[in-house]
Amino acid sequence: MMVPARGGGHRNVSYALDLFHEDLATLGCASGGYDLRRSFVSLAVGDGASKDLLRWITHIPGDVFDSYNSPPWPALCQAVGKLRIELRDDAQVIALAGAASERGGSVENRAEG
């Protein structure tokens, strides 16, 4: 996740995962997020992103050599930036758990760490 905690620091991984699962349930995604990863990769490659860079973003490195040779952060950001996201005129906006918790909404008393 690339969204910092309210104070600007790192998010607690367990807290972020709980919010992610709530968001998946809200969106009706039953596959645990795999369909989101597939959509992200497919759309980003279609928009011109390098599949090799996307592999670094979405998967654990494939072999020992890969763990010693990581792409620079700007290259990874550029690959994600290739994804063209547009809000359609008829799109329905859905309030997600993560957004609600940042506003003091429905997520109850969880330490963000």
N, C-alpha and C positions, 0 to 999 in steps of 0.2 A: 504494500500500500504506500502511496506517495503523498499522503495527506498527513501533515503534522498534527500533534495534539493541540488543544486549545492554547497552551502556553508556548507553543512553537517547538517543543521537544519531540522526542520519539513517542509514538503510541505504544501502549501495552498490546502485545501480539494477541493475547487471549481476548481482550476487550474488542479489538478490531475484528477478530474472527467472529465473535458473537454478533456484532453489528452487521457484518457481511452476511451471515446466515439469516438474520432478520430481513435484510434487504432482498436476498434471494427468495425468501418466502413471500414477501410483499409482491415481487415481480412474477411469482408463479414458476420459478426455475427449480425444477426438482432434481437436477443432475449435479448439485453441489458446485456449480460454477463452471463446470467443464464446457457447457454450451457457451458461456460468456467468453472463455478463453478461445474457443474455436471461432466464434464470431469476430473477436478482436483480431486474431491472426489473419483470418480470411479477408476482412475488410482492410486491414493495414497493408497486407501484401498487394491487394487490389489497388490501393492508393499509392503504391510505389515503395513501400518499406522493404528493407532487406530481410529475407526470411532468416538469415544467419543471425542478425542482430535481434530479431524478435524471439528467436530460440533462446538467447541469453536472458531475455526479459521474462519469458514464460516457463522455462524449464531449468532444471538443474544441469550444469555442464555434463557433457556426455562421457568424457574420459578424464584421466589424470592430467593429461596435457592441457585440456581446456581450463582446469582449475588454476593453472599458472599463467594463462593468457586471456585476460578479460578485456573486452572492448572499453574504451574510455567513456566516461559518463556522458559527455556531449553527443557522442555517436548514438548511444542508446536513446537519449532524449530526442534526437533528430528522427530516429526510427518511429518512436511513438508519435511525434509531431506530424508524421506523414498521414496519419489517420484523419480524414475529413469528417467532422461531426457537425451536423446541422439539425436544428430543431424545426421540424415540419410545422406548417401553419395549423394542421389539425392534430398535432401531437398532444397527448394527455400527459400532464406533469404529475408524477407520483412522489409523495413525500416518503423518503427512505429513513430508516432507523438512524443512520449516521448523521443525517442532517437534523433530525429531530433532537438527538442527544446534544448536539452542539448548541441548540437553542433552549436547552433545558426541557425538552419534550418528553416523549413516552418512555424512553429507556430509563429504568429505575436504578438509582443508587449503585452504580458500578464504579469502582476506582479505575481511573484512567491510567494511573502510573506514570 
